[in-house]
Amino acid sequence: MAGGWARDGAVNEQIEASISEELERMRARRGPEGESLTECAECGEEIPEARRKALPGVKLCVDCASERDRAFRARPGINRRGSKDSQLK
């Protein structure tokens, strides 16, 4: 399918890239899995047993997890590569 100036298959590549990016974002937001650590992976402090039981697979203490959550910025779900507005500017 030809799409103006785009080469054949470019539209499908954009769709697949958008889907891949969204799947990566969803995986990043998923909770921890596997066996919990007894010590924090970042600061080395002990992770309380109650936290390990509540979140199986936890790797960070409360302070480090809070700091990481504050630093996280959600990206907008707009496909700018396929947007005609972005191509016209």
MARBA-3410 file (N, C-alpha, C, O; in Angstrom, 1 decimal):
89
0.8,-1.2,0.0,0.0,0.0,0.0,0.9,1.2,0.0,1.7,1.4,0.9 ~ 0.7,2.1,-1.0,1.5,3.3,-1.1,0.8,4.4,-0.3,-0.4,4.5,-0.3 ~ 1.5,5.2,0.4,0.9,6.2,1.2,1.6,7.6,1.0,2.3,8.1,1.8 ~ 1.4,8.1,-0.2,2.0,9.4,-0.5,3.5,9.3,-0.7,3.9,8.6,-1.6 ~ 4.3,10.0,0.1,5.7,9.9,0.0,6.4,8.7,0.8,7.6,8.5,0.6
5.6,8.0,1.5,6.1,6.9,2.3,6.4,5.7,1.4,5.7,5.5,0.4 ~ 7.4,5.0,1.7,7.7,3.8,1.0,6.8,2.7,1.4,6.1,2.8,2.4 ~ 6.7,1.6,0.6,5.8,0.5,0.9,6.2,-0.1,2.2,7.4,-0.3,2.5 ~ 5.2,-0.4,3.0,5.4,-1.0,4.3,5.7,-0.1,5.4,5.8,-0.5,6.6 ~ 5.8,1.2,5.2,6.2,2.2,6.2,5.1,2.3,7.2,5.3,2.5,8.4
3.8,2.3,6.8,2.7,2.4,7.7,2.6,1.2,8.6,2.4,1.4,9.8 ~ 2.8,0.0,8.1,2.8,-1.1,9.0,4.0,-1.1,10.0,3.8,-1.5,11.1 ~ 5.1,-0.6,9.6,6.3,-0.5,10.5,6.0,0.5,11.6,6.3,0.3,12.8 ~ 5.3,1.6,11.3,4.9,2.6,12.3,3.9,2.0,13.3,4.0,2.2,14.5 ~ 2.9,1.2,12.8,2.0,0.6,13.7,2.7,-0.4,14.6,2.4,-0.4,15.8
3.5,-1.2,14.0,4.3,-2.2,14.8,5.2,-1.6,15.9,5.3,-2.1,17.0 ~ 5.8,-0.5,15.5,6.6,0.3,16.5,5.8,0.8,17.6,6.2,0.8,18.8 ~ 4.6,1.4,17.3,3.8,1.9,18.3,3.3,0.8,19.3,3.3,1.0,20.5 ~ 2.9,-0.3,18.7,2.5,-1.5,19.6,3.7,-2.0,20.5,3.4,-2.2,21.6 ~ 4.9,-2.1,19.9,6.0,-2.5,20.7,6.3,-1.6,21.8,6.6,-2.0,22.9
6.3,-0.3,21.6,6.5,0.7,22.6,5.5,0.6,23.7,5.8,0.7,24.9 ~ 4.2,0.4,23.3,3.2,0.3,24.4,3.3,-0.9,25.2,3.1,-0.9,26.4 ~ 3.7,-2.0,24.6,3.9,-3.3,25.3,5.1,-3.1,26.3,5.0,-3.6,27.4 ~ 6.2,-2.4,25.9,7.3,-2.2,26.8,6.9,-1.3,28.0,7.2,-1.6,29.1 ~ 6.0,-0.3,27.7,5.5,0.5,28.8,4.7,-0.3,29.8,4.8,-0.1,31.0
3.8,-1.2,29.2,3.0,-2.0,30.1,3.8,-3.0,30.9,3.5,-3.2,32.1 ~ 4.9,-3.6,30.3,5.7,-4.5,31.1,6.5,-3.7,32.2,6.7,-4.3,33.3 ~ 6.9,-2.5,31.9,7.6,-1.7,32.9,6.7,-1.4,34.1,7.1,-1.3,35.2 ~ 5.4,-1.2,33.9,4.4,-0.9,34.9,4.0,-2.1,35.7,3.4,-1.9,36.8 ~ 4.2,-3.3,35.2,3.8,-4.5,35.9,4.5,-4.6,37.2,5.7,-4.2,37.3
3.9,-5.2,38.1,4.6,-5.4,39.4,5.7,-6.4,39.4,5.9,-7.1,38.4 ~ 6.5,-6.5,40.5,7.6,-7.4,40.5,7.2,-8.8,40.5,6.1,-9.2,40.8 ~ 8.1,-9.7,40.0,7.8,-11.1,39.9,9.0,-11.9,40.4,10.1,-11.4,40.6 ~ 8.8,-13.1,40.8,9.9,-14.0,41.2,10.0,-13.9,42.7,9.1,-13.5,43.5 ~ 11.2,-14.2,43.2,11.5,-14.2,44.6,12.0,-12.9,45.1,12.8,-12.2,44.4
11.5,-12.5,46.3,11.9,-11.2,46.8,13.3,-11.2,47.3,13.8,-12.3,47.8 ~ 14.0,-10.1,47.3,15.3,-9.9,47.9,15.1,-9.6,49.3,14.1,-9.0,49.7 ~ 16.1,-9.9,50.1,16.1,-9.5,51.6,16.7,-8.2,51.8,16.4,-7.5,52.7 ~ 17.5,-7.7,50.8,18.1,-6.4,50.9,17.8,-5.6,49.6,17.7,-6.2,48.6 ~ 17.7,-4.3,49.8,17.4,-3.5,48.6,18.5,-3.5,47.6,19.7,-3.5,47.9
18.1,-3.6,46.3,19.0,-3.7,45.2,19.8,-2.4,45.0,20.9,-2.4,44.4 ~ 19.2,-1.3,45.5,19.9,0.0,45.2,20.7,0.5,46.4,21.9,0.8,46.3 ~ 20.1,0.5,47.6,20.8,1.0,48.8,21.4,0.0,49.7,22.2,0.3,50.6 ~ 20.9,-1.2,49.6,21.4,-2.3,50.5,20.8,-2.5,51.8,21.1,-3.4,52.6 ~ 19.8,-1.6,52.2,19.1,-1.8,53.4,18.2,-3.0,53.4,17.7,-3.4,52.3
17.8,-3.5,54.6,17.0,-4.7,54.7,15.5,-4.3,54.3,15.0,-3.2,54.7 ~ 14.9,-5.2,53.5,13.5,-5.0,53.1,12.7,-5.7,54.2,12.9,-6.9,54.4 ~ 11.7,-5.0,54.8,10.9,-5.7,55.9,10.2,-6.9,55.4,9.7,-6.9,54.2 ~ 10.0,-7.9,56.2,9.3,-9.1,55.8,7.9,-8.9,55.4,7.4,-9.5,54.5 ~ 7.2,-7.9,56.0,5.8,-7.6,55.6,5.8,-7.2,54.2,4.9,-7.5,53.4
6.7,-6.3,53.8,6.8,-5.9,52.4,7.1,-7.0,51.4,6.5,-7.1,50.3 ~ 8.0,-7.9,51.8,8.3,-9.0,50.9,7.1,-10.0,50.8,6.9,-10.5,49.7 ~ 6.3,-10.1,51.8,5.1,-11.0,51.7,4.0,-10.3,50.9,3.3,-11.0,50.1 ~ 3.9,-9.0,51.0,2.8,-8.3,50.3,3.1,-8.1,48.8,2.2,-8.2,48.0 ~ 4.4,-8.0,48.5,4.8,-7.9,47.1,5.9,-8.9,46.7,7.1,-8.7,46.8
5.4,-10.1,46.4,6.4,-11.1,46.0,7.2,-10.7,44.8,6.7,-10.2,43.8 ~ 8.5,-10.8,45.0,9.5,-10.4,43.9,10.0,-9.0,44.1,10.7,-8.4,43.2 ~ 9.7,-8.3,45.2,10.1,-7.0,45.4,11.6,-6.9,45.5,12.3,-7.8,46.1 ~ 12.2,-5.9,44.9,13.7,-5.7,44.9,14.2,-4.4,45.5,15.4,-4.3,45.8 ~ 13.2,-3.5,45.8,13.6,-2.2,46.4,12.9,-2.0,47.7,11.8,-2.4,47.9
13.6,-1.2,48.6,12.9,-0.8,49.8,11.9,0.3,49.5,11.8,0.8,48.4 ~ 11.1,0.7,50.5,10.1,1.7,50.3,10.7,3.0,49.9,10.1,3.6,48.9 ~ 11.7,3.4,50.5,12.3,4.7,50.1,12.8,4.7,48.7,12.5,5.7,47.9 ~ 13.6,3.7,48.2,14.1,3.7,46.9,12.9,3.5,45.9,13.0,4.1,44.8 ~ 11.9,2.7,46.2,10.8,2.6,45.3,10.0,3.9,45.1,9.6,4.2,44.0
9.9,4.6,46.2,9.2,5.9,46.2,10.0,6.9,45.3,9.4,7.6,44.5 ~ 11.3,6.9,45.5,12.1,7.8,44.7,12.0,7.5,43.2,12.0,8.4,42.4 ~ 12.0,6.2,42.9,11.9,5.8,41.5,10.6,6.2,40.9,10.5,6.6,39.7 ~ 9.5,6.0,41.7,8.2,6.4,41.2,8.0,7.9,41.0,7.4,8.3,40.0 ~ 8.7,8.7,41.8,8.6,10.1,41.6,9.4,10.5,40.3,9.0,11.5,39.7
10.4,9.8,40.0,11.2,10.1,38.8,10.6,9.7,37.5,10.9,10.2,36.5 ~ 9.7,8.7,37.6,9.0,8.2,36.4,8.0,9.2,35.9,7.2,9.8,36.6 ~ 8.1,9.4,34.6,7.2,10.3,33.8,6.5,9.5,32.8,7.2,8.9,31.9 ~ 5.2,9.4,32.8,4.5,8.7,31.8,4.5,9.5,30.5,4.4,10.7,30.5 ~ 4.7,8.8,29.4,4.8,9.4,28.1,3.4,9.4,27.5,2.6,8.5,27.8
3.0,10.4,26.8,1.7,10.4,26.2,1.6,9.3,25.1,2.5,8.8,24.5 ~ 0.3,8.8,25.0,0.1,7.7,24.1,-0.3,8.2,22.7,-1.1,7.6,22.0 ~ 0.4,9.2,22.2,0.1,9.7,20.9,1.2,9.2,19.9,2.4,9.3,20.2 ~ 0.8,8.7,18.8,1.7,8.2,17.7,2.1,9.4,16.9,1.4,9.8,15.9 ~ 3.2,10.1,17.3,3.6,11.3,16.6,4.2,10.9,15.2,4.2,11.8,14.3
4.7,9.7,15.1,5.3,9.4,13.8,4.3,9.3,12.7,4.5,9.6,11.5 ~ 3.1,8.9,13.1,2.0,8.7,12.1,1.1,9.9,12.0,0.1,9.9,11.2 ~ 1.3,10.9,12.8,0.4,12.1,12.8,0.7,13.0,11.7,1.8,13.4,11.5 ~ -0.3,13.4,10.9,-0.2,14.3,9.8,0.2,15.7,10.3,0.9,16.4,9.6 ~ -0.3,16.1,11.5,0.1,17.4,12.0,1.6,17.5,12.2,2.2,18.6,11.9
2.2,16.5,12.7,3.6,16.6,12.9,4.4,16.6,11.6,5.6,17.1,11.6 ~ 3.9,16.0,10.6,4.6,16.0,9.3,4.4,17.4,8.6,5.3,17.7,7.7 ~ 3.4,18.1,8.9,3.2,19.4,8.2,3.9,20.5,8.9,4.1,21.6,8.2 ~ 4.4,20.4,10.1,5.1,21.5,10.8,6.5,21.5,10.4,7.3,22.4,10.9
END
